[in-house]
Amino acid sequence: MDYNPTTGKCLCGAVKFRISGEFDSFFLCHCARCRKDSGSAHSANLFSSAANITWISGEEQIKTFQLSGSRHVKSFCSHCGSALPVFQPEIGLLVVPAGSLDSQLDMRPNAHICCSSRANWDYDLASIERIEGLPG
């Protein structure tokens, strides 16, 4: 990553942040927990053990949920529900939902993970019709 920090925000704009430093990895996780979090086929998260996050605005609007008995954590805006970065101090890891970023990424996902938990409808998606906007 160059000298330009990575920036992002929630959907309503109440929470804004800046990340300085590089990401170690970028995974698309298909586990049941991440599917519940995202409401989709997978989550798309960036991970860093060295990057720092600065909350520009709205830090007091952030809510964090940790699934009991697990390391599964999700932070989100209390206004719009958008997924937001979360720092897990016990393992020294910053987890950043890729969709929360406004900046362009200079990396692609490293891998699909937890594929044994993949939804039964999540296969051969490249063959499905592509529509550039909303369906008519």
C-alpha positions as CSV (number, residue, x, y, z in Angstrom):
1,M,0.0,0.0,0.0
2,D,1.3,3.5,-0.7
3,Y,1.2,6.6,1.5
4,N,-2.5,7.2,0.9
5,P,-4.5,5.8,3.8
6,T,-7.5,3.6,3.2
7,T,-10.8,5.3,4.1
8,G,-14.4,4.0,4.6
9,K,-17.7,4.7,6.2
10,C,-21.1,3.1,7.0
11,L,-24.1,3.4,4.6
12,C,-25.6,6.4,6.4
13,G,-22.3,8.2,6.9
14,A,-22.5,8.5,10.7
15,V,-19.3,6.4,11.2
16,K,-16.2,7.3,9.2
17,F,-12.7,5.8,9.5
18,R,-9.2,5.8,8.1
19,I,-6.8,2.8,8.1
20,S,-3.0,3.3,7.9
21,G,-0.9,0.3,7.1
22,E,-1.1,-2.8,5.0
23,F,-3.5,-5.7,4.9
24,D,-2.1,-9.2,5.5
25,S,-4.9,-11.1,3.8
26,F,-8.3,-10.9,2.2
27,F,-10.7,-13.8,2.6
28,L,-14.1,-14.7,1.4
29,C,-15.6,-16.8,4.2
30,H,-18.5,-19.2,3.6
31,C,-19.0,-20.4,7.2
32,A,-22.6,-20.3,8.5
33,R,-21.7,-17.5,11.0
34,C,-20.3,-15.2,8.2
35,R,-23.3,-16.0,6.0
36,K,-25.6,-14.9,8.8
37,D,-23.6,-11.7,9.4
38,S,-23.6,-10.7,5.7
39,G,-27.0,-12.1,4.7
40,S,-25.2,-13.4,1.6
41,A,-23.1,-16.3,0.3
42,H,-20.0,-15.2,2.2
43,S,-18.3,-12.4,4.0
44,A,-15.5,-10.4,2.4
45,N,-13.0,-9.3,5.1
46,L,-9.5,-7.9,5.1
47,F,-7.2,-8.8,8.0
48,S,-4.2,-6.9,9.4
49,S,-1.9,-7.5,12.3
50,A,-0.1,-4.2,11.7
51,A,-2.5,-1.6,10.4
52,N,-4.0,1.1,12.6
53,I,-7.5,2.4,12.5
54,T,-8.5,6.0,13.3
55,W,-12.2,6.8,13.8
56,I,-12.9,10.1,12.1
57,S,-16.5,10.4,13.3
58,G,-19.2,8.4,14.9
59,E,-17.2,6.0,17.0
60,E,-19.9,6.3,19.7
61,Q,-22.4,5.0,17.2
62,I,-20.6,1.6,16.8
63,K,-22.0,-1.5,18.4
64,T,-20.1,-4.7,18.7
65,F,-21.5,-8.2,19.0
66,Q,-19.4,-11.2,20.0
67,L,-21.0,-14.7,19.6
68,S,-20.8,-16.4,23.0
69,G,-18.1,-19.1,23.2
70,S,-16.4,-18.0,20.0
71,R,-14.0,-15.5,18.6
72,H,-16.7,-14.5,16.1
73,V,-17.1,-10.7,16.4
74,K,-19.0,-8.1,14.3
75,S,-19.1,-4.4,14.7
76,F,-21.8,-2.3,13.0
77,C,-23.4,1.2,12.9
78,S,-26.2,1.5,15.4
79,H,-28.1,3.7,12.9
80,C,-27.9,1.9,9.6
81,G,-26.5,-1.6,10.6
82,S,-23.6,-1.4,8.1
83,A,-20.7,-3.7,9.0
84,L,-17.7,-1.9,10.3
85,P,-14.1,-2.7,11.2
86,V,-13.3,-4.3,14.5
87,F,-10.0,-4.7,16.3
88,Q,-9.6,-7.9,18.3
89,P,-7.0,-7.1,20.9
90,E,-6.8,-10.6,22.3
91,I,-5.3,-11.8,19.0
92,G,-3.9,-8.5,17.8
93,L,-6.0,-8.4,14.6
94,L,-7.9,-5.7,12.7
95,V,-10.8,-7.1,10.6
96,V,-12.2,-4.8,8.0
97,P,-15.3,-5.6,5.9
98,A,-14.2,-4.9,2.3
99,G,-17.6,-3.4,1.5
100,S,-17.2,-0.7,4.1
101,L,-14.2,0.8,2.2
102,D,-14.5,3.9,0.0
103,S,-10.9,3.6,-1.2
104,Q,-9.9,1.3,-4.1
105,L,-8.1,-1.9,-3.0
106,D,-4.8,-2.9,-4.6
107,M,-5.3,-6.5,-3.7
108,R,-7.7,-9.3,-4.6
109,P,-9.1,-12.0,-2.3
110,N,-6.5,-14.6,-1.3
111,A,-9.0,-17.4,-1.0
112,H,-12.5,-18.7,-0.4
113,I,-12.4,-20.2,3.1
114,C,-14.7,-22.6,5.0
115,C,-16.0,-23.9,1.7
116,S,-17.3,-27.0,3.4
117,S,-20.0,-24.7,4.9
118,R,-20.9,-23.1,1.6
119,A,-24.7,-22.6,1.0
120,N,-26.2,-25.3,-1.2
121,W,-27.2,-22.7,-3.8
122,D,-23.7,-21.2,-4.0
123,Y,-22.2,-22.9,-7.0
124,D,-21.5,-22.1,-10.6
125,L,-22.5,-18.5,-10.0
126,A,-20.4,-17.3,-13.0
127,S,-23.0,-18.9,-15.3
128,I,-25.9,-16.8,-14.0
129,E,-27.2,-13.9,-16.1
130,R,-25.4,-10.6,-15.4
131,I,-27.5,-7.4,-15.4
132,E,-25.7,-4.0,-15.2
133,G,-28.5,-2.3,-13.1
134,L,-31.7,-3.3,-11.4
135,P,-33.8,-5.9,-13.2
136,G,-36.6,-4.4,-15.3
